[in-house]
């Protein structure tokens, strides 16, 4: 799944719940939001992985595509 194995980075993984296809994105806004939320509750982040489950373009019904 990871496009940059072995390099230190925070990524977000998109996982198709139907066929299992995966994609990785690295959105700095998501990373900042996680860090901000963690600070709010006094949590110290050591490693971050975000997984999102949904449907890939091949599996999503056409009416859901944008």
CORTAKA-V720082 format. One line per field, one symbol per residue. ss: DSSP state (a for helix, b for strand, c for the rest). psi: psi as a letter, one per 20 degrees, with the letter a starting at -180 (. if undefined). burial: + if it has 9 or more other ideal C-beta (glycine too) atoms within 8 Angstrom, else -. A space follows every 50 residues. Layout:
ss=???
psi=???
burial=???
//
This chain:
ss=ccccccccccbbbbbbcccccbbbbccaaaaaaaaaaaaaccccccccbb bbbbcccccccaaacc
psi=hpimqiqoqprpppppigijqqqprnohhgghgggghghhjkpophqppp pppbprhhhpqhiiq.
burial=---------+++++++----++-+-+---++--++--+-----------+ ---+-+--++------
//
